[in-house]
Amino acid sequence: MMSAIIGLLSVLGIIVGSVLSVKAKIQHKQKKNPLLLTGISLLLFIGAFSFPSSSPTLEFDNDSVETNEQGIATIEGKTNEKSELNVEGKKVKTKNGTFRYKVTLTDDQEKKVTFTATLGGADEEKTITVTPSKAFVAFFNEEKQEQETIKKAETALALAEDTPTQKNYDEAATLVTSLTQEDLTRRLAIVKENVPIYEAVELAETKQTKEHLDSATALVDKATLNKDSLLRRLTVVQEKITEKEHTESLIAAARTAVEKAEQEPTDEHYNQAITKIKELPNGHTDLSNRANAVKQTLASKKEEAKRVAEAQKKAEEAQAAAEAQQAAAADQTPETPAPDTQGVQEMVLVTPTGSKYHNHKCGNGTYTPDTLESAKARGLTACSKCY
C-alpha cells in the first residue's frame, strides 16, 4: 500500500517538474528547481517499484476447478514471489510467485479448499471450489458398488468358513464369482472342500451311530477349517453313543426281568423287575405298566389264596367238630344206634375242574370247601386216596 502511495506522489512530482521545466525553457529562464523536482520524483518512482510490496496477494487462474475421472483436480494461481503459501496446514511450493496444487476427492461431493498467503505478518486468504466431474462420479459410484459387493462377499465368506454348509457356500459363491478377487476365490475353494466334512459331522450328530461316527472321523482328519471344533463335536457324539448303548443295555435287562415276572409272577421276580426299571436314566413307561400288571396279578392271587385258606380252615373246623360229636355220642351210648347226622352236613374239598371230592389236599390245584351232598349232586365221586 505504501509503495503505491509513493509511486503516485512521484508521478505527480515528475509531471509538475516537467511542466515547470518546459515553462522555464519557453521563458528562457534558467531554473534548477524544476529539474531537481523532476529528478527526485523520478528516483522516488523507481524506488517505489524496486522494493517488493509488504502486502501478500493471491489469485486463482479459475474461479473453480473440476476433477478428472480419477477425482484429481489441479489448482493453479499466483501470489507474491516472497509470500509463503499454505493450504490445509501444508506448505505449497511456488516458483516465481506461481503455484500448482493437486486435490484428490474421496467422495462424489464438491470440496472447498482454502489457501493462505503470508507476507510480512499479513495474510491473504481465499477459497476455491473443487467440483467432481461426471466421469468421476460414475467411476466413484461403480467403485463404491464394487466395494460394497466385496464387503458383502467377505461377510458371506466368513460365515461359510465358520459354518461350511452347502447353503452358506452357495450364498458366498454367488457374490464371490461376480468379483475378480483371487484371495476370495481361493478361500471359497477351501470352503467347498470342507462342506462334505461338515455335513458328515452333522449327520453323525443326528444319527448317533458308530458307523456314521467312524465315517465323519475319517473325513475330519482331512479338514482344513475348524478342525479342532469338529473333533470336539465328534467327541460329544462318541459320548452320546456310549451313553445310548449303556441305556439300551439297561432297557434290555429290564425287559428280560419283566418278561420273567410275567411268566412266573412271584414277589421275587416282580421286585427284580422293579429294580431294573429304576436303573433306567429316564424310566420306561411301557415296562413300568407291565410290571404294575404283574403286581396286580400277584395281589389277586394272594387274595384268592387267602379266601381258599379261610374256607378250607372253616371246612376242617366243621369236620373236626362233627367227628368229635360222633365220637362223644359213641362213648356215651355204645348200644344206641348212630345218631341222625342229617342235620349236620359233611364237608369235602373240591377243585374247579376235578371229578373227585376230597377230605384233604392231596395234590396240586385250587381247593375249595363244599358239602358232600352238593359234591355228589354235581356227579363227583370220592377220591380213592382220601377214602
C-alpha positions in Angstrom: 0.0 0.0 0.0 2.8 2.4 0.9 4.6 1.6 -2.4 1.5 2.6 -4.3 1.2 6.0 -2.4 4.9 6.8 -3.0 4.6 5.8 -6.6 1.6 8.1 -7.1 3.3 11.1 -5.4 6.4 10.5 -7.6 4.3 10.5 -10.7 2.8 13.8 -9.7 6.2 15.2 -8.9 7.5 14.2 -12.4 4.5 15.8 -14.0 4.8 19.1 -12.1 8.6 19.2 -12.6 8.3 18.6 -16.3 5.6 21.3 -16.7 7.8 23.8 -14.8 10.9 22.9 -16.8 9.0 23.4 -20.1 7.6 26.7 -18.9 11.1 27.9 -17.8 12.6 27.0 -21.2 9.8 28.8 -23.0 10.5 31.9 -20.9 14.3 31.4 -21.5 14.8 31.3 -17.8 17.4 29.1 -16.2 15.8 27.5 -13.2 17.3 24.4 -11.4 14.3 23.8 -9.1 12.0 22.2 -11.7 14.8 19.9 -12.9 15.6 19.0 -9.3 11.9 18.2 -8.6 11.7 16.1 -11.7 14.8 14.1 -10.8 13.8 13.5 -7.2 10.3 12.4 -8.3 11.8 10.0 -10.9 14.1 8.5 -8.3 11.1 8.0 -5.9 9.1 6.4 -8.7 11.9 3.9 -9.4 12.4 3.2 -5.7 8.7 2.7 -5.1 8.5 -0.2 -7.6 12.0 -1.6 -6.9 11.1 -2.8 -3.4 8.6 -5.7 -3.0 5.2 -5.0 -1.7 4.7 -5.6 2.0 1.1 -6.9 1.4 0.5 -10.5 0.1 -1.5 -11.1 -3.0 -3.4 -14.3 -4.0 -5.1 -15.1 -7.3 -6.5 -18.3 -8.9 -6.4 -18.9 -12.6 -10.1 -20.1 -12.4 -12.9 -19.5 -10.0 -13.5 -23.3 -9.6 -11.9 -26.4 -10.9 -13.3 -29.8 -11.9 -11.7 -33.2 -11.3 -10.7 -35.8 -13.9 -12.3 -39.2 -13.9 -10.0 -40.3 -11.1 -11.2 -37.5 -8.9 -8.0 -35.4 -9.2 -8.1 -31.6 -9.8 -5.2 -29.2 -10.3 -5.5 -25.7 -8.8 -3.2 -23.0 -10.4 -2.7 -19.4 -9.3 -0.3 -16.6 -8.4 1.0 -14.9 -5.3 3.8 -12.6 -4.3 7.2 -14.1 -5.1 8.2 -13.7 -1.4 4.9 -14.9 0.0 4.6 -18.2 1.9 1.6 -20.2 0.7 -0.3 -22.8 2.8 -3.3 -24.9 2.2 -5.0 -27.2 4.8 -2.0 -26.9 7.1 0.5 -27.8 4.3 3.1 -25.6 2.7 2.7 -25.2 -1.1 5.8 -24.7 -3.2 5.8 -21.6 -5.5 8.0 -20.7 -8.4 8.3 -17.0 -9.3 5.1 -16.5 -7.5 3.1 -19.2 -9.4 1.8 -22.4 -7.9 0.1 -25.7 -8.8 -1.7 -27.8 -6.2 -3.4 -31.1 -6.7 -6.5 -32.1 -4.8 -8.0 -35.7 -4.8 -11.6 -36.1 -3.9 -12.6 -39.2 -1.8 -16.3 -39.0 -2.5 -18.7 -37.6 -5.0 -19.2 -34.3 -3.2 -17.6 -30.9 -4.0 -14.9 -29.7 -1.7 -13.9 -26.2 -0.5 -10.1 -25.7 -0.5 -8.8 -22.6 1.4 -5.3 -21.1 0.5 -3.5 -18.6 2.8 -0.7 -16.4 1.5 1.5 -14.8 4.2 4.0 -11.9 3.8 5.4 -9.6 6.4 3.0 -10.7 9.1 0.0 -10.0 6.8 -2.3 -12.8 5.5 -4.4 -13.1 2.3 -7.0 -16.0 2.4 -9.1 -17.3 -0.5 -11.2 -20.4 -1.0 -11.7 -22.3 -4.3 -14.3 -25.0 -5.0 -13.3 -28.3 -6.4 -16.2 -30.0 -8.3 -16.4 -33.7 -9.1 -16.7 -34.4 -12.8 -19.5 -36.6 -14.2 -16.9 -39.2 -15.2 -15.5 -39.3 -11.7 -19.0 -39.5 -10.1 -19.7 -42.5 -12.4 -16.4 -44.1 -11.6 -16.8 -43.4 -7.9 -20.3 -45.0 -7.8 -19.0 -48.0 -9.7 -16.1 -48.3 -7.3 -18.4 -47.8 -4.3 -20.8 -50.5 -5.5 -17.8 -52.9 -6.1 -16.5 -52.2 -2.6 -20.0 -52.9 -1.1 -20.1 -56.2 -3.1 -16.7 -57.1 -1.8 -17.8 -56.3 1.7 -20.9 -58.5 1.4 -18.8 -61.3 -0.2 -16.3 -61.2 2.6 -19.1 -61.3 5.2 -20.8 -64.3 3.5 -17.4 -66.0 3.0 -16.5 -65.5 6.7 -19.9 -67.1 7.6 -19.2 -70.0 5.2 -15.7 -70.5 6.7 -17.1 -70.6 10.2 -20.0 -72.9 9.2 -19.3 -74.5 5.9 -22.7 -75.8 5.0 -23.9 -76.1 1.4 -26.3 -73.2 1.9 -23.6 -70.9 3.2 -21.2 -71.9 0.4 -23.8 -71.2 -2.3 -24.6 -67.8 -0.9 -20.9 -66.9 -0.7 -20.2 -68.3 -4.2 -22.9 -66.1 -5.8 -21.1 -63.0 -4.5 -17.5 -64.1 -4.9 -17.8 -65.3 -8.5 -19.0 -61.9 -9.6 -15.7 -60.4 -8.5 -12.1 -60.8 -9.7 -10.6 -61.2 -6.3 -8.1 -64.1 -6.2 -7.9 -64.2 -2.4 -11.7 -64.6 -2.1 -11.8 -67.2 -4.9 -9.1 -69.2 -3.1 -10.9 -69.0 0.2 -14.2 -70.1 -1.5 -12.5 -73.2 -2.9 -11.3 -74.2 0.6 -14.9 -73.8 1.9 -16.1 -76.1 -0.9 -13.6 -78.8 0.1 -14.9 -78.7 3.7 -18.6 -78.7 3.0 -18.9 -82.6 2.8 -16.8 -82.9 6.0 -19.1 -80.5 7.9 -22.2 -82.4 6.6 -20.7 -85.7 7.8 -20.3 -84.4 11.3 -23.9 -83.1 11.3 -25.1 -86.5 10.2 -23.1 -88.2 12.9 -24.7 -85.9 15.5 -28.2 -86.6 14.1 -27.9 -90.4 13.7 -25.6 -91.1 16.6 -24.4 -94.5 15.3 -20.9 -95.9 15.3 -20.9 -96.2 11.5 -21.7 -92.5 11.0 -19.2 -91.6 13.7 -16.4 -93.5 12.0 -17.2 -92.0 8.6 -17.1 -88.5 9.9 -13.9 -89.1 11.9 -12.1 -90.2 8.7 -13.2 -87.0 6.9 -12.4 -84.6 9.7 -8.8 -85.9 9.7 -8.6 -84.1 6.3 -10.4 -80.9 7.3 -8.7 -77.5 6.8 -11.4 -75.4 8.5 -12.3 -75.6 12.2 -10.7 -79.0 12.7 -10.4 -78.7 16.4 -14.0 -77.6 16.8 -15.2 -80.6 14.6 -13.1 -83.0 16.7 -14.7 -81.7 19.9 -18.2 -82.2 18.4 -17.3 -85.8 17.4 -16.1 -86.4 21.0 -19.5 -85.4 22.2 -21.1 -87.8 19.6 -18.9 -90.6 20.9 -20.0 -89.9 24.5 -23.7 -89.9 23.5 -23.3 -93.2 21.6 -21.7 -94.8 24.6 -24.4 -93.5 26.8 -27.0 -94.7 24.3 -25.6 -98.2 24.2 -25.4 -98.3 28.0 -29.1 -97.2 28.2 -30.1 -99.8 25.6 -28.3 -102.5 27.7 -30.2 -101.4 30.8 -33.5 -101.5 28.9 -32.8 -104.9 27.6 -32.0 -106.2 31.1 -35.2 -104.6 32.5 -37.3 -106.0 29.7 -35.9 -109.5 30.4 -36.8 -109.2 34.1 -40.3 -108.0 33.3 -40.9 -110.9 31.0 -39.7 -113.4 33.6 -42.1 -111.8 36.2 -44.9 -112.1 33.7 -44.2 -115.8 33.0 -43.6 -116.6 36.7 -45.4 -113.9 38.8 -43.7 -114.1 42.2 -42.7 -111.4 44.6 -39.1 -112.1 43.9 -39.4 -111.8 40.2 -41.6 -108.7 40.5 -39.0 -107.0 42.8 -36.2 -107.8 40.4 -38.1 -106.3 37.5 -38.8 -103.1 39.5 -35.1 -102.8 40.5 -34.0 -103.0 36.8 -36.6 -100.4 35.7 -35.4 -98.0 38.4 -31.9 -98.2 37.0 -33.1 -96.7 33.7 -32.0 -93.0 33.5 -35.4 -91.7 32.2 -37.6 -94.6 33.3 -39.7 -96.7 30.8 -43.5 -96.2 30.7 -44.2 -99.5 28.9 -42.1 -101.7 31.2 -43.5 -99.9 34.3 -47.1 -100.6 33.1 -46.3 -104.2 32.5 -44.7 -104.5 36.0 -47.8 -103.0 37.6 -49.9 -105.6 35.8 -47.7 -108.3 37.4 -48.2 -106.6 40.7 -52.0 -106.7 40.3 -51.8 -110.4 39.3 -49.8 -111.1 42.5 -52.4 -109.3 44.6 -55.2 -111.2 43.0 -53.5 -114.5 43.6 -52.8 -113.6 47.2 -56.4 -112.6 47.8 -57.7 -115.8 46.2 -55.2 -117.9 48.2 -56.4 -116.2 51.4 -60.0 -116.8 50.6 -59.3 -120.5 49.9 -57.3 -120.9 53.0 -60.1 -119.4 55.1 -62.7 -121.6 53.5 -60.5 -124.7 54.0 -60.0 -123.8 57.6 -63.7 -123.5 58.2 -64.3 -126.8 56.5 -61.7 -128.5 58.6 -63.1 -127.0 61.7 -66.6 -128.1 60.8 -65.4 -131.6 60.0 -63.4 -131.8 63.3 -66.5 -130.7 65.2 -68.7 -133.3 63.6 -66.2 -136.1 64.2 -65.8 -135.0 67.9 -69.6 -135.1 68.3 -69.9 -138.5 66.8 -67.1 -139.8 69.0 -68.7 -138.4 72.1 -72.0 -139.9 71.3 -70.5 -143.3 70.7 -68.7 -143.3 74.0 -71.8 -142.4 76.0 -74.3 -144.9 74.4 -72.5 -147.7 72.7 -75.7 -149.7 72.3 -77.6 -146.8 70.9 -77.9 -146.6 67.2 -75.8 -144.0 65.5 -77.4 -140.6 65.7 -79.1 -139.0 62.9 -76.5 -136.7 61.3 -78.7 -135.4 58.5 -78.9 -132.1 60.4 -75.1 -131.7 60.2 -73.8 -131.8 56.6 -70.4 -133.4 55.9 -67.9 -131.0 54.3 -65.5 -132.1 51.5 -62.9 -130.3 49.3 -63.4 -129.9 45.6 -61.4 -128.4 42.6 -62.9 -126.2 39.8 -62.2 -128.8 37.1 -61.8 -132.1 39.1 -64.1 -135.1 39.1 -63.4 -136.2 42.7 -64.1 -134.8 46.1 -61.5 -135.0 48.9 -61.3 -134.7 52.6 -57.8 -133.0 52.5 -55.4 -131.5 49.9 -53.9 -134.4 48.1 -52.4 -132.8 45.0 -51.9 -129.5 43.0 -54.7 -127.2 42.3 -57.1 -124.8 44.0 -59.3 -126.5 46.6 -62.5 -125.0 47.9 -64.9 -126.4 50.6 -68.3 -127.8 49.6 -70.9 -130.1 51.2 -70.8 -133.8 50.5 -74.4 -133.6 49.3 -73.6 -130.8 46.9 -70.5 -132.6 45.6 -72.4 -135.8 44.9 -75.2 -133.8 43.3 -72.6 -132.4 40.8 -71.6 -136.0 39.9 -68.4 -136.0 41.8 -67.1 -139.3 43.3 -64.9 -139.9 46.3 -61.1 -139.7 45.8 -59.6 -143.2 46.2 -56.6 -141.7 48.1 -58.7 -139.8 50.6 -61.4 -142.5 51.2 
